[in-house]
Amino acid sequence: MAFISGLTKTSDKAETVLIAIGANLPYAGQAARETCQQVVAALQDVPGLQIEAVSVWYESAPVPPSGQPPYINGMVRGIARIGPDALLQALQTIETRFGRERSIPNAARTLDLDLITYGSLCQNDSHLILPHPRAHERAFVLLPLQDVAPEWVHPSSGKRLADLLPDVADQEIRRIQE
C-alpha cells in the first residue's frame, strides 16, 4: 500500500538509513509498544525503502526528565532509494497517521520517527539535520542502533559506536524481554 503520492526515486544509488522509533502515549486504544511494532510494518510500505533489520524494543526514561510515562524505543536499518527529504516526508506522514501532534519540544507523543543517518550524508538544513544532532548523546538511540548496526561510525565526528556508548551509560534504559 503506497500512502504517499509523489515520492520519486532520486538516483540509482541506495543509501543505508537508520530510523529511530519511539512512543510513550497510547494510540487508538493500544499501548505504545504495539504502535511501535505496527510502525515497522508501515515503514515496509514506504516506496523506495527496504527494511533490513529491526532492533529489539527498549523502555527508557524521557529526556529531559519529566513527569511523562516511559518511552518505548527501537531502531530500523534500511536501504533507501529515495532522497532524504522524501524519506523525511514519508516518516512525518506515518507519524501523523499514528496520531502524532506537534506541540512543544520534548512533549509526550503517540509516535516519534527520527531519521538518524542517511548514508554518510552530513547536512544542516532548516528542515533536516543529518546525522541527527543529538543521536550520539542518547542511550535510547545508541543501544537499539547497536542491535542493527554494531559497527556504525558517526558520519560527522568519525567516532565509533563502541566509543559513544560509555558516554550514555548513566541514562535510564532497559531492554524489554520478548
N, C-alpha and C positions, 0 to 999 in steps of 0.2 A: 504494500500500500504506500503510495507516494502522497504525503500530505503537504508537501511544499512544492508549489509550482515555481518554475523559473530557475531552478538550480541548474547550472550548466557546468560542464566539465571545463576546467581552466587550462589543463595541459595533460599530456600523456604521462607526466611524472607523478608517481604515487609517493606520498609522504606518510611516515609513521606519525600518528597523533595520540596524545594522551588526554583523556576526558575524565575529570573528576565528577563523581555523582554524590550528592548529599541531600538530606532532608531531615527535618525534625518536627514537622507538623503532619497530622493525618490528612489524607485527601480522599474524598468520596467514600468515607467510611472505612478506609483501610489504613493500617499502620504505615509509618514512614518506610520501614524495610520492604514492605510489599510494593510500595510505589517505586522504590529504587530498583527492585527486581523487574518490574514492568517497564521501566525506562530502558533497561538493557534491550528488551525486545523492540521498543520504539526506535532505538538507535540503529538497530539492524535494518530498519525500513528507510533510513536516510539514503537517498540516491547518491552514489559516489563514495559511500563509507562502508568499509568491510570491517567487522569486528573480529579481532584475532584472539583477544584474551580478556577475561574479566576477573578482577580480584575477589577475594572473599570480602565479607562485609565487616565493618568496624563500627563501634559505638564510641563517640568522642564528646567531650565537653565543648560547649560553644566557645568560640574565640571571637572577640574578647569574652571573658567570663560574664555571665548574666543569669537571669532567672529563667532562661529558656530551657526547654527539655533537651536532652542529649540528641546529638545528630547521629544518623546512620550514614556511613561514608563508604565509598568504593571507587574503583578506577577501572576504566576501559582502555585497552590499547587497540588501535585500529589502523587501517590503511585508508587514507583519504585521496580520492581522485577529483576532489573539488577544492577550490581555494579556501583559505582561512576565513574570509568574510562570509562566503556561502555556508561554511560549516558553522560559524557562529550564529548565523541567521537560523539554521536548522535547529541548533541547540536551544535558542530562545523560543522558537516555535514549540518545541517539545515542553519546555518549562511552562509556557502559557497553557498548553493542552492539559498539563497536570496541576493547574491551579496556582501557578506562581504569580504573586502580586509583588511588584516592586514598590517598596515604600521607603523606609530609611535604611541606610547601610547596616549590615550585620543583623537585620531583623530575622526572626524565625520564618521558616518557609516550607512550603509543601515540596519544593524541589529546587535544587541549585545544580546547574551544569556549568562547569568551568573548563574551557579549553586551556590545558596546562602547557602543552607544546604542540607545535605543528612542524615536524621535522626539526631542523636546526635553525629555523627562522627566528630572528630577533627583530622585533619592531615595537615602536612606541607610538601608536596612533591614538586619537582621542576615543575611539570605539573599541580598540583591541590592542592589548599589550601582550606580546609573546617574548619569552615564556611568561606565564602568569607571574605577576610581580611579587606575590607573597608565597608561592608554592614551596619554595625552599625553607620557609620558616614554620611550616605546619605539618605536624605529625599525621593529621588526618588526610593529607595529600601524600606524604612520603611513604608511609607504611603500606597503603594499598598500591602505590606505584611500585614498591619493591616486589609485590606479588606478580606484576605483569611485565616489569622491565628492570630486573635487578642490576643490570649493567649500565643503567641510564646515567648520562652525564648532562649536567645543567648546560643548556646551549650558550648562555652568556657568561657565566662565571667559569665554566670548564671544570667545576667540582663534580666529583663522582657522588652518586647516591650514598655510598657507604661513608663518605666523608661528611655528608649533610645530616645523616641520621642522629649522630650523637648530640647535635645542637637542639634537637626536639625531644630528647629522651625524657624530659620532665613534664611533657604535656600529657594530659589525661586522655587515654585512649585504650580500648581493649578490642581484641579480635572476637567476633561473635562466632560461636560454635554452630556448625550446621546441624 
